[in-house]
Amino acid sequence: MTKTQISEAKAKGVQPTRTGGFGYMRGPDDALVEYAGNHPAERFNHVHMFHDDPFCAQLWYQTHLNAPVFAGRTSRTPLTESTCTVPRGPDRSWPALEQQGMFRAPSAAVVFGDVALPWYMRQGNQPLVSTRGHLYDHIALSVTDLDAWVAKLRGEGVTFLEEPHALGDTRVVMIEGPSREALELVEIP
């Protein structure tokens, strides 16, 4: 809810449902861990990310990684490279990852299997930096034919952070996503 919505709810005496919902706790290395309630099973189900342009990120993930759109998290109009940039909404809302609230519009997402990648517009005015070397260094995605993926991504001009190499009994490659996030592709049999 925005500040205005919170004030209106208080004035009307609206009480929280006290079911479902979510909250945050601090984990190791000061990592923010979200927990959500009233799901049929406890599991890892999403990773929040900030992007310069969430709809452009969604288009990038669809184009380059064949990622399906997460239901309810896309633009009302078809996305193209010329229409995917949308200004950040004016209002912060709560509950939020930050005490001062967070900008939730625009919001987009894709899904890999049953794990969603929901995205919000970057919260500040500074450009985003690479995820490499930070607490959240990269996300790994499995592929069955690494050579085919490397050829596809090279043909599409995707940035490679690490060339294909062995990792234990498999091979991996590291690419860069649309907002400088590192993405590892891990070959599985």
C-alpha positions as CSV (number, residue, x, y, z in Angstrom):
1,M,0.0,0.0,0.0
2,T,1.1,3.6,-0.7
3,K,1.2,6.2,2.1
4,T,-2.2,7.5,0.9
5,Q,-3.7,4.0,0.9
6,I,-2.4,3.2,4.4
7,S,-3.9,6.5,5.7
8,E,-7.2,5.7,4.1
9,A,-7.2,2.2,5.5
10,K,-6.5,3.5,9.0
11,A,-9.2,6.1,8.7
12,K,-11.7,3.4,7.7
13,G,-10.5,1.0,10.5
14,V,-9.5,-1.6,8.0
15,Q,-7.7,-4.5,9.7
16,P,-5.1,-6.8,8.1
17,T,-6.4,-10.3,7.2
18,R,-3.6,-11.9,9.2
19,T,-3.4,-14.7,6.7
20,G,-0.9,-15.3,3.9
21,G,1.4,-12.4,3.3
22,F,5.2,-12.2,3.6
23,G,7.9,-10.8,5.7
24,Y,11.7,-10.3,5.7
25,M,14.5,-11.4,7.9
26,R,18.3,-10.8,7.9
27,G,20.3,-13.9,6.9
28,P,24.0,-14.5,6.9
29,D,26.2,-11.7,5.5
30,D,23.2,-9.4,6.0
31,A,21.3,-11.0,3.2
32,L,17.6,-10.1,3.1
33,V,15.5,-13.3,3.1
34,E,11.8,-13.2,2.3
35,Y,9.4,-15.7,3.7
36,A,5.8,-16.1,2.5
37,G,2.9,-17.8,4.3
38,N,0.0,-20.1,3.6
39,H,1.5,-21.9,0.6
40,P,0.8,-25.6,0.2
41,A,4.5,-26.5,0.4
42,E,7.6,-24.8,1.7
43,R,10.1,-24.4,-1.1
44,F,12.4,-21.9,-2.8
45,N,10.1,-20.1,-5.2
46,H,11.5,-16.8,-6.4
47,V,14.4,-14.3,-6.5
48,H,13.7,-10.6,-6.6
49,M,15.8,-8.5,-8.9
50,F,16.1,-4.8,-9.7
51,H,16.4,-3.7,-13.4
52,D,16.8,-0.5,-15.2
53,D,13.8,-1.3,-17.3
54,P,11.8,-4.4,-16.1
55,F,9.8,-4.8,-19.3
56,C,13.0,-4.6,-21.4
57,A,14.6,-7.2,-19.1
58,Q,11.5,-9.4,-19.6
59,L,11.8,-9.1,-23.3
60,W,15.6,-9.9,-23.1
61,Y,15.0,-13.1,-21.0
62,Q,12.2,-14.2,-23.4
63,T,14.4,-13.5,-26.5
64,H,17.7,-14.9,-25.3
65,L,16.8,-17.6,-22.7
66,N,13.3,-18.6,-24.0
67,A,11.9,-17.7,-20.6
68,P,8.1,-17.8,-20.2
69,V,6.4,-14.7,-18.7
70,F,5.2,-15.1,-15.1
71,A,1.4,-14.8,-15.1
72,G,0.1,-11.3,-14.4
73,R,3.6,-9.7,-14.6
74,T,3.8,-8.2,-18.1
75,S,2.8,-5.1,-20.0
76,R,-0.7,-4.6,-21.2
77,T,0.6,-3.9,-24.6
78,P,2.9,-6.0,-26.7
79,L,6.6,-5.4,-25.9
80,T,9.3,-4.4,-28.4
81,E,12.7,-2.9,-27.9
82,S,11.2,0.5,-28.7
83,T,8.2,0.2,-26.3
84,C,9.7,-1.7,-23.3
85,T,11.1,1.4,-21.5
86,V,8.5,2.6,-18.9
87,P,9.1,5.3,-16.4
88,R,9.2,4.4,-12.7
89,G,5.9,5.0,-10.9
90,P,5.7,8.0,-8.5
91,D,4.7,6.2,-5.3
92,R,6.5,3.9,-2.8
93,S,4.6,1.2,-1.1
94,W,4.8,-1.2,1.9
95,P,5.6,-3.8,3.1
96,A,8.9,-3.3,1.4
97,L,12.5,-4.5,1.1
98,E,13.6,-1.0,2.4
99,Q,12.2,0.9,5.4
100,Q,11.4,3.9,3.2
101,G,9.2,1.7,1.0
102,M,9.8,0.7,-2.6
103,F,8.8,1.6,-6.1
104,R,6.8,-1.4,-7.4
105,A,5.9,0.0,-10.8
106,P,6.7,-1.1,-13.4
107,S,7.0,-4.7,-12.4
108,A,7.7,-7.7,-14.7
109,A,8.8,-11.3,-14.3
110,V,9.7,-14.5,-16.0
111,V,9.7,-18.1,-14.6
112,F,12.1,-21.0,-15.0
113,G,10.3,-24.2,-14.0
114,D,8.6,-23.3,-10.7
115,V,11.0,-20.5,-9.7
116,A,10.0,-17.0,-10.6
117,L,12.3,-14.0,-11.2
118,P,10.1,-11.0,-10.3
119,W,11.6,-7.6,-11.2
120,Y,11.1,-4.1,-10.0
121,M,12.5,-0.9,-11.3
122,R,15.8,0.1,-9.7
123,Q,15.1,2.0,-6.5
124,G,17.7,4.8,-6.7
125,N,19.0,7.0,-9.4
126,Q,22.4,5.4,-9.7
127,P,23.0,2.9,-12.5
128,L,23.0,-0.7,-11.5
129,V,26.4,-2.5,-11.1
130,S,27.5,-6.0,-12.0
131,T,26.4,-8.7,-9.5
132,R,29.8,-10.3,-9.7
133,G,31.7,-10.3,-6.4
134,H,28.6,-9.3,-4.4
135,L,26.6,-11.4,-1.9
136,Y,24.3,-12.5,-4.8
137,D,27.0,-13.2,-7.4
138,H,25.0,-15.0,-10.1
139,I,22.0,-17.2,-10.8
140,A,22.6,-20.6,-12.5
141,L,20.2,-22.1,-15.1
142,S,20.5,-25.6,-16.4
143,V,20.7,-26.4,-20.2
144,T,21.0,-29.7,-22.0
145,D,23.2,-28.7,-24.9
146,L,25.7,-26.0,-23.8
147,D,27.3,-25.7,-27.3
148,A,24.0,-25.0,-28.9
149,W,23.2,-22.3,-26.3
150,V,26.6,-20.7,-26.7
151,A,26.2,-20.6,-30.5
152,K,22.7,-19.1,-30.1
153,L,23.7,-16.5,-27.6
154,R,26.9,-15.5,-29.5
155,G,24.7,-15.0,-32.6
156,E,22.4,-12.7,-30.7
157,G,25.3,-10.6,-29.4
158,V,24.9,-11.6,-25.7
159,T,27.9,-10.6,-23.5
160,F,30.0,-13.5,-22.2
161,L,31.6,-13.0,-18.8
162,E,33.3,-16.4,-18.8
163,E,33.9,-18.7,-21.7
164,P,32.7,-22.3,-21.6
165,H,34.8,-24.4,-19.2
166,A,34.6,-27.6,-17.1
167,L,33.1,-27.5,-13.7
168,G,33.4,-30.9,-12.0
169,D,31.6,-33.5,-14.2
170,T,29.9,-30.8,-16.3
171,R,30.5,-27.6,-18.3
172,V,29.4,-24.1,-17.7
173,V,29.4,-20.6,-19.2
174,M,28.7,-17.2,-17.6
175,I,26.8,-14.5,-19.5
176,E,25.6,-11.1,-18.6
177,G,21.9,-10.2,-18.4
178,P,20.3,-6.9,-19.3
179,S,21.0,-5.1,-16.0
180,R,24.5,-6.4,-15.5
181,E,23.4,-9.6,-13.6
182,A,25.6,-12.6,-14.1
183,L,23.8,-15.8,-15.3
184,E,25.5,-19.1,-15.4
185,L,24.4,-21.8,-17.8
186,V,25.2,-25.3,-16.5
187,E,25.0,-28.3,-18.8
188,I,23.1,-31.2,-17.5
189,P,22.8,-34.6,-19.2
